[in-house]
Amino acid sequence: LGGVAAIGLVAASTQMLPAQDAPKSIKVGYAISLSGPQAGGALLTTVPNYRLWVDEVNKAGGIMLKKYGKRIPLEVVEVDDRSNNDDLARALERLMTVDKVDIVLAPWGTGPNLSVLPIFAKYGYPHIMGTAATEQIEKLAPKFDNAFWMLGRPSEGVKALVGMLNDMRSKGQIKDTVALFSVQHPFGAEFLVPAKAALAANNYKIVYETTYPLGSADLSAQIKAAKAANPDIKIAFSYPPDTFMLTEQSIANDFNPKVMFLSVGAAFPSYKGKFGDKINGVFGLGAWDPNGPGVQDWVKRHKEVNKGQEPDRWASSNTYAGLQMLQQAIERVGEIDNKKIIAELRTGTFKTILGDVKLENNQLTKLWWVGQYQDGEYKGVAPANLPGAVAPKVK
């Protein structure tokens, strides 16, 4: 396996006398896309928060383990899965059986996480997923009780999106015509199926539809065809490279529907950095509450540790909240006992940047699903009943 780097090994606090049988470190490992088509999302949302958490824990002297009466620092192995699920599986097997790490953190993305559910379960590790959204949660949760879902079910996201569209339509702000784009990837499929059903049930007309391979470099022909269909609404279940590309080519072809909803990547600071004021009014999948508990301090620390890079405005906060939950669960258990840690994650209530979190059936259920760029900032608009929600604006 290539791309392995040991990071973050820090000595325990000198103010604490070492317990006789205390480990020198808590070994943490993860395999994730540091290269390949998934690297853009992984290096924006997941890896920076993992590195931030390690830095914070070690600066505090480690995680407090009551069994030994002291804080134990983290020692981390980071492996590149090269955006390949086979490489990911092999790397995780090695981390769990050869390196025998104490904690394994999740990969990035829906497809990779679904592919390795059996591996985490086989070896009994908690699997906290900050970037996996699947309709299969209700079926998978009883089978994989070690798996924890921080992004929810696509049908819930579709419900929030279509509910917002219904409100706009009832006010006469938009008509019922939709152009639908979807990446050929588990993520795209997970959202496309409930979206088509919900749009049909609410009497929307899909006037143009296309799916495209992950990594497509040019969709200008599809953009022109969608424009010719003259929809009021464009919905794209897209991954980061194509979210950027679809935006760029829509601008180039003057395709400017009243509602333009894009998926993973729209909430990235780099998205705003690339397009600036041109994306005012654009909707994206997911959002955040910038005034949540400790959020602004978390953003500041994130930038300090990651060379000025800001977190994204969606799954970054869910990912970091999962790490907060993991640490609190370990400290309550008082030792690295994954069976007990899993039980605590299943039943406990945790203080996080999302507020107080108690999972229901291993799921985070109070979630942002739709955000919008308004006056240069990305703001949460749906569900409208979440703290900090603002009303959507129509072009």
C-alpha positions in Angstrom: 0.0 0.0 0.0 1.3 3.4 -0.9 0.8 6.8 0.6 1.1 5.7 4.3 2.2 8.5 6.6 2.4 8.4 10.4 1.3 11.7 11.8 0.4 13.3 15.1 2.4 11.2 17.6 2.7 13.5 20.6 4.1 12.7 24.1 1.6 12.5 26.9 1.4 15.4 29.3 4.4 15.6 31.6 2.1 16.7 34.4 0.6 13.3 34.7 2.4 10.3 36.1 2.2 7.3 33.7 0.1 4.4 34.8 2.1 1.2 34.9 0.1 -0.6 32.2 -1.1 2.4 30.2 -0.5 2.3 26.4 1.9 4.8 25.0 -0.7 5.8 22.4 -4.1 5.2 21.0 -3.6 4.0 17.4 -6.0 5.6 14.9 -6.1 4.6 11.3 -8.1 5.5 8.2 -8.0 4.8 4.5 -9.4 7.6 2.3 -9.2 9.2 -1.1 -6.1 11.3 -1.2 -5.9 10.9 -5.0 -8.4 10.1 -7.8 -11.8 11.5 -8.6 -13.0 11.4 -5.0 -10.0 13.2 -3.6 -11.7 16.7 -4.0 -14.4 15.9 -1.6 -12.3 13.9 0.8 -9.6 16.5 1.1 -12.2 19.3 1.6 -14.7 17.7 4.0 -13.2 14.7 5.8 -9.4 14.7 6.0 -9.1 18.2 7.3 -11.5 17.4 10.2 -9.7 14.2 11.0 -6.4 16.1 11.1 -7.9 18.9 13.2 -9.3 16.4 15.7 -6.0 14.6 16.1 -4.2 18.0 16.6 -6.7 19.1 19.2 -6.7 15.9 21.1 -2.9 15.7 21.2 -2.5 19.4 22.2 -4.8 18.5 25.2 -2.5 15.6 26.1 -4.7 12.9 24.5 -8.0 11.2 25.2 -8.7 10.7 28.9 -9.0 7.0 29.7 -10.3 6.4 33.3 -9.0 2.9 33.3 -5.4 4.3 33.4 -6.2 7.6 35.1 -4.4 9.6 32.4 -4.7 11.1 28.9 -3.3 9.0 26.1 -2.2 10.7 22.9 -3.2 9.6 19.4 -0.9 8.0 16.8 -2.3 8.1 13.3 -1.8 6.1 10.1 -3.4 7.7 7.0 -3.7 5.6 3.9 -4.6 6.6 0.3 -7.3 4.4 -1.2 -6.8 6.1 -4.5 -10.6 6.4 -5.0 -10.8 2.7 -5.5 -13.0 0.5 -3.3 -10.8 -2.6 -3.6 -7.8 -0.6 -2.4 -10.0 0.8 0.4 -11.0 -2.7 1.5 -7.5 -4.0 1.5 -6.2 -1.0 3.4 -8.9 -1.4 6.1 -8.2 -5.1 6.5 -4.5 -4.3 7.0 -5.2 -1.5 9.5 -7.5 -3.8 11.5 -5.6 -7.1 11.3 -1.9 -6.2 10.8 -1.5 -2.8 12.3 -4.3 -3.6 14.9 -5.3 0.1 15.3 -7.6 0.9 18.2 -9.9 3.3 16.2 -10.7 3.3 12.5 -12.3 6.4 11.0 -14.6 6.2 8.0 -13.7 6.8 4.3 -15.3 9.6 2.3 -18.5 9.2 0.3 -21.6 7.1 0.1 -20.3 4.3 -2.2 -17.0 3.7 -0.3 -18.8 3.6 3.1 -21.5 1.2 1.9 -18.8 -1.1 0.4 -16.9 -1.5 3.7 -19.8 -1.8 6.1 -19.1 -5.6 6.4 -15.4 -5.0 7.2 -16.1 -2.6 10.1 -18.7 -5.0 11.4 -16.5 -8.1 11.0 -13.8 -6.6 13.2 -16.2 -4.8 15.6 -15.1 -1.2 15.0 -17.5 1.8 15.3 -18.2 3.1 11.8 -19.2 6.8 12.1 -20.1 8.1 8.6 -20.1 11.8 8.1 -20.4 11.6 4.3 -22.8 8.7 3.5 -26.5 9.3 2.6 -28.5 6.2 1.6 -32.1 5.1 1.5 -31.0 1.7 2.8 -30.4 3.0 6.4 -33.6 1.5 7.8 -32.6 -1.9 6.4 -28.9 -1.6 7.2 -29.1 -0.2 10.8 -30.4 -3.4 12.4 -27.8 -5.5 10.5 -24.9 -3.2 11.2 -25.5 -1.9 14.7 -21.9 -0.6 14.8 -22.6 1.8 11.9 -23.7 5.4 12.6 -25.2 7.6 9.9 -24.7 11.4 10.1 -26.2 12.5 6.8 -29.6 10.7 6.7 -31.7 9.3 3.9 -31.9 10.8 0.4 -35.8 10.6 0.6 -35.7 13.1 3.5 -33.5 15.4 1.4 -35.8 15.1 -1.5 -38.8 15.8 0.7 -37.2 19.0 2.0 -36.3 20.1 -1.6 -39.7 19.3 -3.1 -41.5 20.9 -0.1 -39.5 24.1 -0.8 -40.4 24.0 -4.5 -44.0 23.4 -3.7 -44.0 26.6 -1.5 -42.4 28.6 -4.3 -44.9 27.2 -6.9 -47.9 28.0 -4.6 -46.7 31.6 -4.5 -46.5 31.8 -8.3 -42.7 32.2 -8.2 -41.9 29.1 -10.4 -43.7 26.8 -12.8 -43.6 23.0 -12.7 -40.9 22.2 -15.3 -37.7 20.4 -14.3 -34.4 19.5 -15.9 -32.8 16.5 -14.1 -29.1 15.6 -14.1 -27.6 12.7 -12.2 -24.1 11.2 -11.9 -23.8 7.5 -12.6 -22.6 6.6 -9.0 -24.2 5.2 -5.9 -24.8 8.7 -4.6 -26.6 9.8 -7.8 -28.8 6.7 -7.8 -29.7 7.1 -4.1 -31.1 10.5 -4.8 -32.5 10.0 -8.3 -35.0 7.3 -7.5 -36.9 9.1 -4.6 -36.6 12.4 -6.5 -38.4 11.2 -9.6 -41.1 9.6 -7.4 -41.6 12.8 -5.4 -41.6 15.1 -8.4 -44.2 12.9 -10.1 -46.3 12.7 -7.0 -46.3 16.5 -6.8 -47.2 17.0 -10.4 -43.8 18.3 -11.7 -42.9 17.7 -15.4 -39.4 16.4 -16.1 -38.8 18.1 -19.5 -35.2 16.9 -19.8 -33.3 14.2 -18.0 -29.7 12.8 -18.3 -27.3 10.7 -16.4 -23.5 10.9 -17.0 -20.4 9.0 -15.9 -18.4 10.1 -12.8 -15.4 12.1 -14.1 -17.1 13.5 -17.2 -15.2 16.5 -18.5 -17.8 18.0 -20.8 -21.6 18.2 -20.4 -22.1 21.3 -22.6 -24.3 19.3 -25.1 -26.5 18.2 -22.2 -26.6 21.8 -20.9 -27.7 23.1 -24.3 -30.4 20.4 -24.6 -31.7 21.2 -21.1 -31.7 24.9 -21.9 -33.8 24.2 -25.1 -36.4 22.5 -22.9 -36.8 25.8 -21.0 -37.3 24.5 -17.4 -37.9 26.7 -14.4 -36.0 24.2 -12.2 -32.7 22.5 -12.7 -31.8 19.7 -10.3 -28.4 18.0 -10.4 -27.4 15.1 -8.1 -23.8 15.7 -8.8 -20.4 15.0 -7.2 -17.8 17.8 -6.7 -15.9 17.8 -10.0 -19.2 17.8 -12.0 -20.9 20.3 -9.7 -18.1 22.8 -10.6 -18.2 21.8 -14.3 -22.0 22.0 -14.5 -22.0 25.4 -13.0 -19.2 26.7 -15.3 -20.9 25.3 -18.4 -24.3 26.6 -17.4 -22.8 30.1 -17.1 -21.0 29.7 -20.4 -24.2 28.7 -22.1 -26.4 31.3 -20.4 -28.5 28.5 -18.8 -30.1 30.3 -15.9 -33.3 28.7 -14.6 -35.2 30.3 -11.7 -34.1 27.4 -9.4 -30.7 25.8 -9.9 -30.0 23.1 -7.3 -26.7 21.3 -7.3 -25.4 18.6 -5.0 -22.0 17.7 -3.4 -19.6 20.6 -3.8 -22.0 23.5 -3.9 -21.4 24.1 -0.1 -17.6 24.1 -0.6 -15.8 27.4 0.0 -13.8 26.6 -3.1 -17.0 26.7 -5.1 -17.7 30.3 -3.9 -14.0 31.1 -4.4 -14.2 30.0 -8.1 -17.5 31.6 -9.1 -18.0 34.5 -6.7 -21.1 36.6 -7.2 -22.1 34.5 -10.2 -23.6 31.9 -7.9 -25.9 34.2 -5.9 -29.2 32.4 -5.8 -27.8 28.9 -6.5 -29.2 26.2 -4.2 -27.1 23.3 -2.9 -27.4 20.0 -1.1 -26.9 20.4 2.6 -26.2 23.5 4.7 -25.0 24.5 8.2 -25.9 26.8 11.1 -22.9 29.3 11.4 -24.2 30.3 14.8 -24.3 26.8 16.2 -22.6 26.0 19.5 -18.8 26.5 19.0 -19.1 26.7 15.2 -17.1 29.9 14.7 -14.4 28.7 17.0 -14.3 25.4 15.1 -13.9 27.3 11.8 -11.1 29.3 13.2 -9.2 26.2 14.5 -9.9 24.4 11.2 -8.2 27.2 9.3 -5.3 27.3 11.6 -4.6 23.5 11.3 -5.3 23.2 7.6 -3.3 26.1 6.2 -6.2 28.6 6.0 -8.6 26.1 4.5 -12.2 26.6 5.6 -14.6 23.7 6.2 -17.4 23.2 3.8 -20.9 24.4 4.8 -22.5 20.9 5.1 -20.9 17.6 5.9 -17.8 19.1 7.5 -19.8 20.0 10.6 -21.5 16.6 10.6 -18.1 14.9 10.3 -16.6 16.9 13.1 -19.7 16.3 15.3 -19.1 12.6 14.8 -15.6 12.9 16.1 -16.8 14.8 19.1 -19.3 12.0 19.8 -16.6 9.4 19.4 -14.3 11.1 21.9 -17.0 11.6 24.4 -18.1 8.0 24.1 -14.5 6.7 24.6 -14.0 8.9 27.7 -17.3 7.8 29.2 -16.4 4.2 28.7 -12.9 4.9 30.1 -11.0 2.5 27.9 -10.7 1.3 24.3 -13.4 -1.3 24.3 -15.2 -1.0 21.0 -18.2 -3.0 22.0 -18.8 -0.6 24.9 -18.0 2.4 22.8 -20.6 1.3 20.2 -23.2 0.8 22.9 -22.6 4.4 24.2 -22.8 5.9 20.7 -26.1 4.1 20.2 -27.7 5.3 23.4 -25.9 8.4 24.6 -26.5 12.2 24.2 -23.5 14.2 23.1 -22.5 17.9 23.1 -21.5 18.9 19.5 -21.3 21.8 17.1 -24.7 20.6 15.8 -26.1 21.0 19.3 -27.1 18.2 21.6 -27.2 15.0 19.5 -28.9 11.8 20.4 -29.0 9.3 17.5 -32.3 7.6 16.6 -31.8 4.1 15.3 -28.2 5.0 14.8 -29.1 8.0 12.7 -28.8 11.7 13.0 -32.4 12.9 12.2 -32.3 16.7 12.5 -30.5 17.7 9.3 -30.0 20.5 6.9 -30.9 19.4 3.3 -31.0 22.6 1.2 -28.8 25.7 1.3 -28.6 28.8 -0.9 -26.1 31.5 -1.7 -27.6 34.8 -0.6 -25.6 38.0 -0.6 -22.4 36.1 -1.0 -23.0 33.7 1.9 -24.2 30.1 1.9 -27.3 29.9 4.2 -29.6 27.1 5.3 -33.1 27.2 3.9 -34.6 23.8 4.3 -36.0 22.3 6.5 -37.4 25.7 7.4 -38.0 24.7 11.0 -34.3 24.3 11.9 -32.6 27.0 13.9 -31.0 29.6 11.7 -33.1 28.9 8.6 -33.7 31.7 6.1 -36.4 32.1 3.4 -35.3 31.0 -0.1 -35.0 33.6 -2.8 -36.1 33.1 -6.4 -34.4 34.8 -9.3 
